[in-house]
């Protein structure tokens, strides 16, 4: 559900931290239910060994000693696993609590809740429950402004990795939270092929960079110019438009070559023209299980061979 690439929303830049100019260490890389607390983790009971291998396993608590990180001379004493959690939330803006417990803590619910409570006590993370339908709620996590600043000060993410705090568009929180799970599945595929994810780029950032080039004073909007600008950003022109993915994952191959993959989360809200454009743009398409059959029929009817993977 990427936003229109030609309509810039000023809110996208309110809480965006621009890339840092200092050298930074490169990081490696819930289901919504009727009841907002205990049932969030019920869906995690079926964690398979393969999912566990995909997880960023935290160090055992007994060896994960807390250390002080400073923000304006104030110390925040955090474990490595807590700093990792801040990084995961900051990169994706909003993350479902159940997904962070599954992938960031390898399904260790007790430890997740303890450490989340510690982060909340220090006003680094916001924990809230949103309504996604009449019968379903979703528990989501976002960084506070302080949490984002502390994360930036630790220099633990790639120097060009953008981070965010707060909700930019509450109505899209469910969709945006799902992108973290989508990333886990796509990065696992990259890993199986020997690649290593190094950076995440959300559509906010891609749209901002694209619009900056498209809207330069005196810039012609002829097809050749649009094609040139699209190629500069690793995108394609489809039917006169430049489709944007929900998520771009930059990674390194086993030969240390820099590559990227553009990923889209398609749902039942998509019109046939919308999913067609995304497929023609060459994006990797994911969809919730209930929505996939309809979307596959649309692509088949239009004789497109794109694969829709399960979220």
C-alpha positions as semicolon CSV with decimal commas, in nm:
position;residue;x (nm);y (nm);z (nm)
1;X;0,000;0,000;0,000
2;X;0,271;0,244;-0,101
3;X;0,182;0,609;-0,114
4;X;0,151;0,806;-0,437
5;X;0,511;0,888;-0,538
6;X;0,405;1,224;-0,681
7;X;0,224;1,359;-0,375
8;X;0,466;1,455;-0,099
9;X;0,328;1,445;0,254
10;X;0,509;1,687;0,485
11;X;0,440;1,463;0,783
12;X;0,679;1,207;0,638
13;X;0,974;1,421;0,746
14;X;0,855;1,538;1,088
15;X;1,039;1,275;1,285
16;X;1,291;1,140;1,037
17;X;1,656;1,136;1,141
18;X;1,876;1,201;0,834
19;X;2,178;0,981;0,771
20;X;2,468;1,050;1,004
21;X;2,803;1,165;0,868
22;X;3,003;0,967;1,124
23;X;3,121;0,610;1,070
24;X;2,874;0,364;1,219
25;X;2,882;-0,008;1,277
26;X;2,667;-0,203;1,036
27;X;2,386;-0,396;1,199
28;X;2,283;-0,746;1,093
29;X;2,013;-0,820;1,043
30;X;0,115;-1,038;1,574
31;X;-0,100;-1,137;1,463
32;X;-0,399;-0,909;1,543
33;X;-0,638;-1,089;1,778
34;X;-0,959;-1,014;1,966
35;X;-0,784;-0,991;2,302
36;X;-0,501;-0,744;2,314
37;X;-0,256;-0,908;2,553
38;X;-0,226;-1,283;2,613
39;X;-0,354;-1,386;2,273
40;X;-0,095;-1,176;2,094
41;X;0,150;-1,454;2,169
42;X;-0,084;-1,749;2,115
43;X;-0,002;-1,736;1,746
44;X;0,366;-1,774;1,829
45;X;0,324;-2,129;1,964
46;X;0,385;-2,269;1,618
47;X;0,734;-2,119;1,586
48;X;0,925;-2,367;1,373
49;X;1,294;-2,438;1,373
50;X;1,331;-2,250;1,048
51;X;1,177;-1,940;1,200
52;X;1,408;-1,969;1,497
53;X;1,705;-1,975;1,261
54;X;1,577;-1,657;1,098
55;X;1,562;-1,476;1,431
56;X;1,820;-1,232;1,553
57;X;1,885;-1,442;1,860
58;X;1,975;-1,230;2,164
59;X;2,264;-1,326;2,386
60;X;2,164;-1,527;2,692
61;X;2,066;-1,292;2,973
62;X;2,347;-1,415;3,196
63;X;2,607;-1,302;2,941
64;X;2,426;-0,996;2,806
65;X;2,558;-0,743;3,055
66;X;2,393;-0,402;3,066
67;X;2,606;-0,103;2,970
68;X;2,549;0,269;2,986
69;X;2,470;0,470;2,674
70;X;2,459;0,846;2,713
71;X;2,226;1,112;2,578
72;X;2,304;1,466;2,691
73;X;2,506;1,330;2,984
74;X;2,216;1,115;3,103
75;X;2,302;0,745;3,125
76;X;2,065;0,477;2,994
77;X;2,177;0,136;3,117
78;X;2,069;-0,119;2,856
79;X;2,149;-0,471;2,746
80;X;2,261;-0,543;2,391
81;X;1,923;-0,707;2,329
82;X;1,743;-0,390;2,439
83;X;1,953;-0,176;2,206
84;X;1,878;-0,422;1,928
85;X;1,505;-0,386;1,999
86;X;1,535;-0,007;1,975
87;X;1,705;-0,047;1,639
88;X;1,438;-0,280;1,501
89;X;1,156;-0,049;1,605
90;X;1,334;0,263;1,484
91;X;1,410;0,126;1,138
92;X;1,050;0,025;1,073
93;X;0,875;0,309;1,264
94;X;0,615;0,070;1,403
95;X;0,648;-0,299;1,494
96;X;0,388;-0,543;1,626
97;X;0,477;-0,658;1,977
98;X;0,423;-1,024;1,890
99;X;0,655;-1,000;1,590
100;X;0,936;-0,841;1,790
101;X;0,900;-1,113;2,053
102;X;0,916;-1,380;1,783
103;X;1,199;-1,249;1,568
104;X;1,395;-1,024;1,803
105;X;1,373;-1,253;2,107
106;X;1,339;-1,593;1,937
107;X;0,995;-1,638;2,094
108;X;1,111;-1,577;2,453
109;X;0,798;-1,398;2,572
110;X;0,905;-1,356;2,933
111;X;1,234;-1,188;2,847
112;X;1,067;-0,971;2,586
113;X;0,812;-0,841;2,835
114;X;1,077;-0,775;3,099
115;X;1,299;-0,580;2,866
116;X;1,011;-0,396;2,703
117;X;0,900;-0,288;3,049
118;X;1,250;-0,157;3,115
119;X;1,250;0,042;2,791
120;X;0,907;0,186;2,870
121;X;1,016;0,287;3,221
122;X;1,292;0,495;3,066
123;X;1,048;0,656;2,818
124;X;1,226;0,509;2,517
125;X;0,939;0,306;2,370
126;X;0,564;0,359;2,342
127;X;0,343;0,050;2,379
128;X;-0,016;0,085;2,266
129;X;-0,304;-0,122;2,134
130;X;-0,494;-0,014;1,824
131;X;-0,822;-0,138;1,684
132;X;-0,786;-0,290;1,338
133;X;-1,147;-0,407;1,303
134;X;-1,456;-0,441;1,517
135;X;-1,327;-0,761;1,670
136;X;-0,951;-0,735;1,639
137;X;-0,683;-0,529;1,806
138;X;-0,310;-0,511;1,755
139;X;-0,041;-0,424;2,008
140;X;0,221;-0,202;1,845
141;X;0,550;-0,046;1,951
142;X;0,709;0,281;1,841
143;X;1,009;0,478;1,960
144;X;0,966;0,797;2,155
145;X;1,164;1,098;2,042
146;X;1,409;1,027;2,323
147;X;1,437;0,664;2,214
148;X;1,516;0,768;1,859
149;X;1,780;1,016;1,973
150;X;1,943;0,761;2,200
151;X;1,949;0,507;1,917
152;X;2,115;0,761;1,689
153;X;2,372;0,844;1,957
154;X;2,479;0,479;1,989
155;X;2,599;0,467;1,624
156;X;2,499;0,100;1,611
157;X;2,317;0,120;1,277
158;X;2,462;0,182;0,929
159;X;2,547;0,549;0,885
160;X;2,284;0,591;0,612
161;X;2,007;0,402;0,793
162;X;1,708;0,630;0,859
163;X;1,516;0,590;1,186
164;X;1,177;0,715;1,298
165;X;0,967;0,782;1,606
166;X;0,594;0,800;1,660
167;X;0,313;0,722;1,416
168;X;0,303;0,924;1,096
169;X;-0,033;0,788;0,978
170;X;-0,228;0,599;1,247
171;X;-0,475;0,461;0,991
172;X;-0,188;0,276;0,821
173;X;-0,033;0,144;1,144
174;X;-0,148;-0,215;1,086
175;X;-0,008;-0,222;0,733
176;X;0,318;-0,055;0,840
177;X;0,362;-0,295;1,133
178;X;0,329;-0,591;0,896
179;X;0,636;-0,471;0,705
180;X;0,864;-0,592;0,985
181;X;0,735;-0,947;0,942
182;X;0,761;-0,912;0,564
183;X;1,124;-0,803;0,607
184;X;1,199;-1,110;0,818
185;X;1,068;-1,342;0,549
186;X;1,246;-1,168;0,262
187;X;1,574;-1,130;0,453
188;X;1,560;-1,503;0,535
189;X;1,535;-1,574;0,161
190;X;1,832;-1,342;0,101
191;X;2,025;-1,526;0,371
192;X;1,953;-1,866;0,220
193;X;2,115;-1,740;-0,100
194;X;2,421;-1,625;0,091
195;X;2,338;-1,254;0,112
196;X;2,351;-1,026;0,415
197;X;2,094;-0,745;0,462
198;X;2,262;-0,418;0,557
199;X;1,998;-0,144;0,524
200;X;1,623;-0,096;0,522
201;X;1,458;0,185;0,323
202;X;1,089;0,259;0,376
203;X;0,871;0,417;0,109
204;X;0,880;0,748;0,301
205;X;1,249;0,782;0,224
206;X;1,225;0,661;-0,135
207;X;0,939;0,899;-0,209
208;X;1,125;1,195;-0,063
209;X;1,435;1,128;-0,273
210;X;1,233;1,066;-0,589
211;X;1,019;1,378;-0,551
212;X;1,328;1,588;-0,486
213;X;1,461;1,497;-0,831
214;X;1,127;1,512;-1,010
215;X;1,035;1,853;-0,870
216;X;1,358;2,040;-0,929
217;X;1,301;2,391;-1,071
218;X;1,297;2,384;-1,448
219;X;1,283;2,006;-1,455
220;X;1,106;1,872;-1,763
221;X;0,844;1,603;-1,705
222;X;0,892;1,435;-2,042
223;X;0,907;1,052;-2,052
224;X;1,284;1,040;-2,107
225;X;1,352;1,254;-1,801
226;X;1,115;1,050;-1,589
227;X;1,280;0,728;-1,706
228;X;1,625;0,864;-1,627
229;X;1,523;0,970;-1,276
230;X;1,349;0,639;-1,212
231;X;1,661;0,446;-1,312
232;X;1,875;0,667;-1,090
233;X;1,669;0,543;-0,792
234;X;1,659;0,181;-0,907
235;X;1,293;0,206;-1,012
236;X;1,092;0,166;-1,332
237;X;0,833;0,367;-1,518
238;X;0,513;0,166;-1,561
239;X;0,225;0,310;-1,764
240;X;0,365;0,660;-1,720
241;X;0,404;0,632;-1,341
242;X;0,686;0,534;-1,109
243;X;0,554;0,272;-0,865
244;X;0,717;0,271;-0,521
245;X;0,761;-0,039;-0,306
246;X;0,663;-0,055;0,058
247;X;1,014;-0,159;0,149
248;X;1,360;-0,177;-0,007
249;X;1,622;-0,409;0,140
250;X;1,982;-0,339;0,050
251;X;2,215;-0,635;0,095
252;X;2,557;-0,772;0,010
253;X;2,611;-1,092;-0,184
254;X;2,872;-1,353;-0,100
255;X;3,093;-1,175;-0,355
256;X;3,047;-0,852;-0,153
257;X;2,843;-0,694;-0,431
258;X;2,576;-0,442;-0,331
259;X;2,225;-0,537;-0,439
260;X;1,870;-0,448;-0,340
261;X;1,526;-0,600;-0,357
262;X;1,199;-0,405;-0,359
263;X;0,916;-0,563;-0,164
264;X;0,543;-0,492;-0,161
265;X;0,273;-0,602;0,082
266;X;-0,044;-0,643;-0,125
267;X;-0,386;-0,679;0,038
268;X;-0,751;-0,708;-0,062
269;X;-0,766;-0,327;-0,080
270;X;-0,559;-0,332;-0,399
271;X;-0,735;-0,257;-0,723
272;X;-0,642;-0,470;-1,025
273;X;-0,454;-0,178;-1,180
274;X;-0,255;-0,129;-0,860
275;X;-0,134;-0,486;-0,820
276;X;-0,063;-0,499;-1,194
277;X;0,166;-0,196;-1,173
278;X;0,354;-0,342;-0,877
279;X;0,404;-0,671;-1,060
280;X;0,525;-0,499;-1,378
281;X;0,769;-0,296;-1,169
282;X;0,936;-0,621;-1,065
283;X;0,864;-0,602;-0,693
284;X;0,865;-0,911;-0,473
285;X;0,500;-0,946;-0,377
286;X;0,373;-1,073;-0,043
287;X;0,015;-1,104;0,072
288;X;-0,186;-1,231;0,370
289;X;-0,312;-1,584;0,306
290;X;-0,676;-1,477;0,274
291;X;-0,599;-1,214;0,011
292;X;-0,354;-1,410;-0,205
293;X;-0,605;-1,612;-0,417
294;X;-0,783;-1,300;-0,545
295;X;-0,457;-1,126;-0,626
296;X;-0,323;-1,434;-0,807
297;X;-0,640;-1,448;-1,019
298;X;-0,590;-1,084;-1,118
299;X;-0,234;-1,149;-1,229
300;X;-0,332;-1,468;-1,413
301;X;-0,613;-1,287;-1,595
302;X;-0,362;-1,030;-1,712
303;X;-0,109;-1,298;-1,806
304;X;0,150;-1,178;-1,556
305;X;0,382;-1,439;-1,411
306;X;0,470;-1,264;-1,085
307;X;0,466;-1,484;-0,775
308;X;0,273;-1,380;-0,464
309;X;0,437;-1,512;-0,148
310;X;0,257;-1,571;0,180
311;X;0,308;-1,326;0,463
